[in-house]
Each structure stands twice: as C-alpha cells, then as structure tokens.
Amino acid sequence: MRKKLSLGLVTASLLCASTLHAGAETLRFASQGDITSFDPYTIDETFTSGFLGNVYEGLVRRAPDLSIQPALAESWEMVEPTRWRFHLRKDVKFHDGSAFTADDVLYSAERIRSGASDFKNRLAPDTKVVKVDDHTVDFITATPNPIIHYQWGNWYMMSKSWAEKNKVGAPQKAGSGEESYTTLHENGTGPFRLVSREPGIKTTLAANADWWAKSSRTDNVTDVVFTPIPNAATRVAALLSGQMDVIFPVPVQDIDRVEQSEGTHMIVGPELRTIYLFLDQFRDELLYSDVKGKNPLKDRRVREALYRGIDIETIKKKVMRGMSTPSALMVAPGINGFSEDFKRLEYNPEKAKALLAEAGYPDGFELGLDCPNDRYVNDEAICVAVTNMWARIGVKVKLNAQTKSKFFEKIFAPKLDFSVGLIGSTPPSFDSWAPINSLHMCPRVSPESAVWKDGEREKVSNGKSNYGGYCNPEVDKLADRILSETDQAKRTALIKDAWKITTGDIAYLPLHQQWIAWGVRDGVELKQRPDDVFDWRYVQIKK
C-alpha cells in the first residue's frame, strides 16, 4: 500500500515527541553540496547558514513555523522609537567554556559589518551598538526600525576572546579560495559542536553537553555525520540502502520511488525561496554577446521579450513535474508583503520577437547564462529549458552550468562576470523589505556613487545582492520609508508601491518557488521548515 505523502511542516514518523532514548543516536544525512565555510559571516546561503545554526546561535531564532523565539537574548523591548534593548542570558557558555557577554555582541556587530561579510544588511552601518552592562545591549538606529530583529535569525554571535586568541580577522570573500581559522573551526554556543571537518567528504559533530538549553531539548541525537553527495542517484541509493537517515533534495523524478519503497518516505512542501534570473543592467557593453558597444539588457523591451519568451508552465510540468509554484513577484506566498494582485506576463514568443525587433534586434542576439548545477532543484535543467525557449525568439544562449562552489566563486568575484544568471533567494526576515533592500536598491558604496564599481562590492550595504545593478531612485526612497514605517497598513501599501515599480521595470525575471523534497528513513522524526533549514534540535531517531 502506498504510504501517505507528507506536506509542509510535518513529522516524519509516529514516534512520541517526548520519548528520549538513552543510547547514542547518530543522525546521518546528505545533501547535494557541502557547506562553504564554518565562518558564519562568509556567505548568506540557506544551506550553509542553516547548517551553522545548529552550532552557532543568534540573539533570536526561528521556530519550525518561522515565528521568532528568544535565543541568546531572553527578552527585548523598544525603549524609544530608535532604541531597542536586548537582555542577554546569563548562563550561556561558548564551546571553549568562555562566558557569553555583551562584549561578544559588540564584537559580532563590528565583524558582521566588516570586510567581505555577506550579512551586512543585518545591521545598518549607522546603527550604534551600546553596552549597557555585561548582559544588556542597546541598538540605536538613525530612524525607527520596527523590524530590526526580523533578520537576525541567522546573525550568529561569535566569541570576542576566541577571535582575538586565534587572530580572526574580517570575513573573507566566499569562493575566493582564501582560508582563515574560521574556515575549518568554530566556537559557537549552540546545541552541537564540531568534531572533525573534511571539506567535500564528511563533517562530524557531537551534541553539546553544556548547552544552556539542554534541559529543554527534545531531540535524542548525540552525533551528526553529514556527507555531501552531489550525484542525485547516489544520494537516493544511500537512503534506500539504509546508509542515510535523511537526504535532500530528492530529485522530482525519484519522489514516487522513495515514497513507495519499504522503509522510507517523503516530506514535501512549498518553499519560501524564489528562483529567478538576474540581468546585467549596468554595463555599457554586454559580456558574452555578439552585440558590441551596447548592452541590450538595459532596454526594458528586451527584458520584457526575455520574460515573455519563458514558458513557465512547461517548466513546471516537464522540468519540475508539478513541484513548483510560478511566481510574478520576487517573494513567495507567506512572505509579508506578498500580493495576489501581481500576475506574470503572459508567455508569448511572437510578442517577444516583436519587442526585440522594436528594440533594434530583429535577428536576436547572443548572451551568456550562468547557472549552478547542484544548488537548486533541477537548476541546470531549468537553464537548459530557458536556453531552448529563448532560441525560439532568436536569443542564442551560451550556457555555463557548474557546481555551486564555482558558480558562487564567479558571483562573488570583485568583477561581475556574466550576462544573465540563475539564483534563488529567501528573505531572512520573511518580510518584503529584505529583498527590496538587497535585490532592488541601487548598490551604493558612497553618497557620490550611483552604483558600485568593480572591486568595491565588499563595501556595499544596500543592494548587496543586486548583481545586475538594477537602480531606480524611487525604489530607494520607498525602501527607506518601508523600513521606518510603524503603521502596518501604510507599510503594506508602501511595499505594494515598490513592487509595482520593480515589476513594471522588469528588474528581474522571476521564475517560481521550488518545492522542498526530503527523503526520510522510517523511524526518524523531524520537522521541515518552509525555508528549507534543517534544525537538528527536533530530530528523534528510533533504531
């Protein structure tokens, strides 16, 4: 008999959540790629950051339903419209035994805004962090910010003394090949601690016996062994043979097989991540193109032609096998500020051809398309489909699909080296301000510069992930108002106004929200979060 397919936030077995086993229980899981670094500020990528959330902790954390919970801060309040006060726990120790205090918060605030940190938008450059006493910290903002802590679920606290002892400097660029002490070492406060690290092969961790919340933990995991398995068939075989307890993602073509096999089942549900294409809109001459002296992607008509040249329903049916939700916005249902009022532009290759001709490209042109092949669900297959669809409207694509380590190395390089790229994004705040800020604000490095210049990307705060250089000053003005508006109705209206401008400009080509597909061994209980983060604190393993 076919087992029931679980959807959304569900448990993976009939075990009683309160049942704890005295014996050692090892969680064995695999994913398609490895974590990038143990430095929690190197890359704002869901898998790496989610993994490290089992080792490091922030002032706040997200529950399985994504609500905000106290973590290293036991409480907080708005003392004044521009001053937030956070009260720290007094019984917290880092893995090296040192006490967690306000000094560590101040150090973490300084480091997350330094060097090549990929988390600079977690804390505005002009926000002052003030130590009130050893267990109280104030955050003073230039203007009111009612959602200051919404993005802090993966802003993890680091030890100042440990960093100084090991000469930890500013965060380094992801994919640069550079290593520091934090690349392979950690000193968090979380429920698990690093035992051994073999990049690309295996990472082993153990439960932290001195965790401050150990009395309330409901998991029975004593050890974790993580193995990156890039090959999908090998990953599925490891689950079906009993070598793994959990694997993700399961390829859409293997979901039925895992679900129907004895001893395994699937957990499937919509993810909050939006998969999209970003477009070079800042260069005067487009790279990887046969058009010289011009950049066709600066022309809205060309961007609309590319949009209308994508048959998203075919991608959903043929490539994703129904496991995606086509999107008109750069945020998913469930993100604050999402609206059903926005609709995708209709797939219309004839109109796309007409738009290209109107823009001066009646015979089309060439461009490059960069994609990862091991980061998102069927990422390379999506890019192949888009390549074929654009060929029908006269746009010839030079497809460059490569492993995510190489892809992100190119994305994060000082010099942006692409025409078009495929990537995914989940707002860390689960609020529309985050993607409006990081994806749509003009990437400024100084008041005098309209957008960043090559080599200056590490200085960017606003527009930090705006790889295409989209820039509309009206969006910047709205973003600033959205951040400081405390009236929810007014704030929602401002968000909608911003989306009207960006969708009208065709700042990006949104594709869909992919669905999460985890394969689980029977006898393993866990909770699947809609942001695709695997929280080991909720795992129960039955022999």
N, C-alpha and C positions, 0 to 999 in steps of 0.2 A: 504493500500500500504506500502511496506517495505521502511523504511527510509534509506537513503544512509549511509553506514558505513564510518566514517571519519578516515583518516590515517595520522599519523605523526603529524607535527606541524600544528594544525588546530584550528579554533574557534568552539565553541560548540553551537552557535545559530546565528540568523541573526540580532542580535542587532547591532546597530551602535556603534562602539568603543568610539565615542566621547560623547555618551549620558550618562549623570550622573543623578541619581535620588536623589532628595533632602532628601527623607525619609531614615530612618535607614534600612540597609540591612544586614542581618545576613547570613554568609556563614556557612553551616552545612556540615561537611564532615567526612567520616570514612575511616579507613584503617584497615588492619588485625592485626596490632600490635601497641603498644604505642611507643612514643619516649623514649629513655633510660634515658636522663638527660637533664636539661637545661644548664649544663656546656658545652660550645661549643668545648671544647678540650678533652672530655671524650672518645668519640667513633667516628671513621671515618666510619659511616654507612649512606648511602644515605638518608634514610627517616628521621632520627634524624637530621642530618646536614642540609638537605633541609628545614625541618620544622623551625629550628632555624634561617635559612637565612631570614625569614620574621621578625625576632625580632632583631637579630644582623646583622652587616654589616662588610664587609672587605674593604681593600683599593681599590679592584676591585670587579666586579661581572660579572656574565654571563647573557647575553640576552637570550630570548627564542630560538634563533638559535645557542646559546652557544658561540657567539662571546664575546670578553672581552670588558666590559664597565667601565668607571670611576665610582667609588663609593665614599668612603671617601677620596680617593686621586683624585683630579680633573685632574691631569696630571702627567706624569713621563717621564724621559729620561735617556739614558745611558751617563753619564758624562765621564766615562772612561771605558775601556773594563771590568774592575772588580768593577765598582761603578755605581749603579743605584740611581737616585734621585727621590723621590716622594714628590709632592706638595699637602699638605692636604687642605681640605675645611676649611674655617674659620667660617662657620655659623652652625656648627653641635653641637648638644647637646645630651647627653645621656638621657635616660628616667627619670633619677633623677634630670635633669636640669643642670648638670655639663657640662662644655665645653669639647669637644674632642680636644686633642692636641698631639704633638709629644711624650709627656711623656707616653701617653696611648699606642702608637705604640711600644715604647721601652719595656713597661711592658708586652704587649701582645707577643712580640718576646721572652722575657725571659720565660714567663709562658708556651708558646706552646712547648718549648724545655725542660720542666722540668717534674719531677715526672713521672706519668704514662700516660702522654699525648699521644693520638693516632694519633697526627698530626705532629710528629717530623720531618717527611720528607718534610714538607712545607718550612723549613728553615734549611739549613745545620748548624751543630754545630759550624763550623769555620766562618760563615758569621757574620760580625760585623754590628750592627745597631747603627747608629750615628745620634744624634740630631743636625741638623744644626741651626734651630731656632724653635719656637713653632709650625710652620706649614710646616716644611721641614725636611725630614728624608732621610739619605743615607744608602744604603745597600751595604756593601763592601764584595765581595766574594774572596775566595782564588784563583780561576781561573775564566775565563769568563763564564758567565751563561746566554745565550740568552733567556732562558725561565723561569727566576727566578719567575715571577709573574703569570705564567700559572697555577700554583697550588694554587693560593691564592683566588680563587672564594669562597671557604668556610673556609678561615682563617679569623675569625671574630675578630674585635677589642673589647677589654674589658677595662673597666674604672679602672685605677690605684687607684684613690681615693676611689672608691666604694669597690674595693677589699681589700684595707687596712682597711677601716672602718669596714667591715664585716669579717675581719680575713680570707680572702680567701687564701688558701694555694695552693700547686701544684695540678694539676689534679689527680684525683683518678682513679683507675682501673675500667673499665666498667665491670658490672656484679659481682663486689666484695661484694655488699651489703652495702658498706660504703656510707655515705651521708655527704655532706658538704652544706654550704649555697647556693652554685651554683647549687645544685641538683634540688631545687624547686624554685629558684629565678633567676631573670635576670636583667640586666641593659644595654641593647643594645642601638643602635641609630636608629634602623630600623623602618619601617612603621607600625608595630604592637607591642603592649606591653602586657605582661602577666597580666591577671586579677585574675584568680584562676587556681589551679592545683590540680587535684585529680588523681594520677597515676593509670592507668588501668581503669579509669572510664570516666573522662571528663576533658578537658583543655579548658579554655575560654580566649580569647584575645580581645583586642579592638584596633581600629585604633589609631595611634599616631598623635594627632592633631598638635604636634610641630615638626613633621618630616621635615628635611631640604629640602626635595624634594616634599613637599605636593602640591605645585603649579602646578607640572607637573604630578601628579598621575592620572591615567586613570580608576582606579577601583572605585566602589561605595560601597565597603564593610566597614561597620562600626564596625561589631563584627564578631568573628570567634568562632565557637564551634566545637571542634574536639572530636570525640568519637572512641576509639579503639573497633572494633568488630571482634574478632578472627574468629567466625563462619561464613563461607562464605555464607551459606543460609540465615542467619540472616542479614548479610550485604546487600545482594541483595534485600531482602524483605524490608529493611529500605529505600532503594532507590525507589523501585516500589510503596511503600505506601506513598511517599512524605515526609518522615521524614528526608531524607538526600538530599542534592543538588549534592554531588559528593561522589563516593566511589571508592576505588581501593585497590587491584586489583579485577577485576571481574573474577571469575573462567572461564576457557575457555569453559566449558560446558554450562555456563549461558549467554554467549555473545549474541547469537541469541535471547534469551528470552528478554534481556534488550533492544536490538535494535528494536525488534518488538512490545514492549509494548507501550501503549499510554502514552506520557508524558516523556519518557526517551529515551536516545540514547547512543551509544558507541563512544569513541575515542580510536583508536587502532593504534599502530605503533611500529616498531622495536626499541628496547632499546640498549644503548651502553654498557650495563652490560654483562659481560661474566660469565656464570655459569660453575664451574669446580670442580674437585676433587683434593685435595692436599693429599700428601702421606708422611708418616713418613720415611725419608731417613737419619735420624741422629742417632737413637738409635741402639745399637748393638743387642738388642733383641726386637722384635716387641710385643707391648702390644696387649691384646685381641686375641692372636694367640695360636695355638697348636704347633707352631714351637718354640723350646726352644734353647737359646744360639745363635740365628741368627736372622737377620732381612731380610726377603725375598725382601722387597721393596727397599733395597739398590742395588739389581740386576736389571740392565736395562731390561734384558729379561723378568723378572716378570712384570715390569711396562708396557712393550710392550704387554704382554699377557693380562693384565687387560684392556689396551686400546682397543685391538682387540676383547675383549670379550664384548664390549658395542655396541649394535645395535642402533646407534644414530638416524637412520631413523625411526625405530619403536617408539622410544621415541618421536620423532617429530610428528608422525602420531597418535599414540594411547594415549600418555600421554599429549602432548601439543596441540593436534588437529590442527596441522599445524602452531601454533603460536610460532615458534622458528626458528632460523637460525643456523644449525650445524656449529661448529667452529673448525678450525685446529690451530688457534692461541689464545693467551691469551688476545687479543684485538679484538674489533669489527670493521667492516667497518665503516668509519667515524672517527676513531682514527688515528692520524698522525703516520705513520709507518706501518699501516696495509698493507698486500700484498696478492693478489690473488694467488701468486706463491706457497703458502703453502697449502697442501692438507691433509685431515685427513687420518690416517692409516685405511686401509680397515677393516671392520668388518669381522672377520674370526675366528670362535671358534675353528676350527681344528688346525689352526696355533697357536692359543693361547695355546691350550693344549700341542702342541709340544714344545713351548717355555718354558712352565712350567716344562715339563719333562727334557728338556735340562738343566734347571737351578737347577734340583735336586728335583723337586716336582711333580712327575708323578701322584700322587693321589691328588694334590692340597694342600690346607691348609686353616686355618681359619684366619679371621681378623675382626676387628670392623669397622663399618661405622657410623659416626655421622652426623646427618642432622637436620636442623631446619624444623619445620612443619608449620610455619606461617610467613616466611620471603620472599621467592621467589615463583614464580608461580609454583604451583604443586611440591614444593620441596620434600615433603615426597613421593609423587607418583613416582618421578624420582628415589629416592633412593630405593624404593621397586622394580622398574623395573631393576635397576642395580643389586640389590641383586639376583633377579631371573636369570638375564643373566650370572652373574658370577658363579652361581650354576652349569650352564651347562658346564663350563670349569673346574669344580672341586674346585672352591674357595667358601668356606662357609662363609657367612657374618652374623655377629652379629649386627643387625641394631638397632641403638639408635636414634630415631626421637623424638624431643621435642621442646617446644616453644622456640622462638628465645632468650628470656631472659636467659633461662637455657643453650641454645646452646652457646651463646656468653660468658656466665659466664665460661663455660668449655674452650672455645677457648682462652680467655684472662687470664686464670689462670696461675700463675707463672710456674707451672709444666704442660707441654703439655701432655694431657691425651687422646690419640687417636691413631688409626692406619691410618684411612682414613677419610676425612671429605668433605662435600659438602658446597661450599660457592660461593658468587658472588662478582665481582669487576668491578667498573667503574673508569678509571683513572681520577683523579680530574683535571689534566692538559689537558686531551683529547690528550695526546701525549704518545708515547710508552715508553719514559724514565721512567715515573712513575711506571708502572708495572715491568719494568726491574729492577728498583731500589728496590721497596718494596717487590716484589714477588720472584725475582731471584738472587739478590745479596746475598753473604754469610752474614748471620746475625752476625755482629761483635759487640762485646762490648768493645774491646780494640785491639790495634795493635797486641797483643800477642795471642789473641784468634781467632781461625778459625771460630767458630760458637758460638752462645750463649750457656749458661748453664742454667739449671733450676733456676729460681729465679732472673735472670739477664735480662729478656726480656724488662723491662721498660727502660733499658739503650740503647736499640737498635735504631739506626738511619737507616742505610742501612739494607734492608731485614726485615723491621719491620713487614710485613705481610707474611713472608716466614715461615709459620707454620710447614712445612715439613722439614726445614733445608737443602733444596737443596743448593749445593755450587759448583761452577765451577769458579776458579780464572780468567779464560779467559773472562767470562761474566762480572766480576767485572771490569776488565781493559776496556772492551768495554763500560760499563756503564759510567765510568769516562770520557771517550773520547766523548761519545754522549752528556753528559751534557755540555761540554765546547766547542764543535764544532759549529762554527758560519756559516760555509758554508753548506747550506741546502742539496745540492746534496751529499756531503760527509757524512753528518749526517744521511741521509736516508740510505745510504749504510752501515753505522755502525750499525744502528738499524736492518737492514736485517741480518747482520752477527750475531748479538746477537740472533735473533730469530732462525737462523739456528742451533746454538749450543743448545739452550734450547729445541727446538722441537726434535732435534736429541738425546738429553739426556733423553727425555720424563720426563722433570722436573715436569709436571703436566698432568692431563688428562682433557683437555678442552672438554666441552660438547656443549654448544650453547649460543646464545644470545636470551634471552626470549623477548617476545613482551609485550609492555605496554598495559594494557586494563583498561580504566577508564570508569565507568558508570556515566552519567551526566543527571541531570534533564533538560528538555526543558525549555528555558528561562534563562539558565546560560551560560555565555560566558567565556571561559578561554583559556589558551594556554598550550599545553602539550609539555614539553621539552623531548628530546630523552634520557636524563639522569634520567628521572622519578622524577624530582624535581617539586613540586607544588608551584609555585610563585603566591601568592595571589594578587600581585600588578596588575595582568592582568585579574582579575575577575570582570565581570559585572553581576548583578543579576536583573532580571525582575520579578516582582510579578506575 
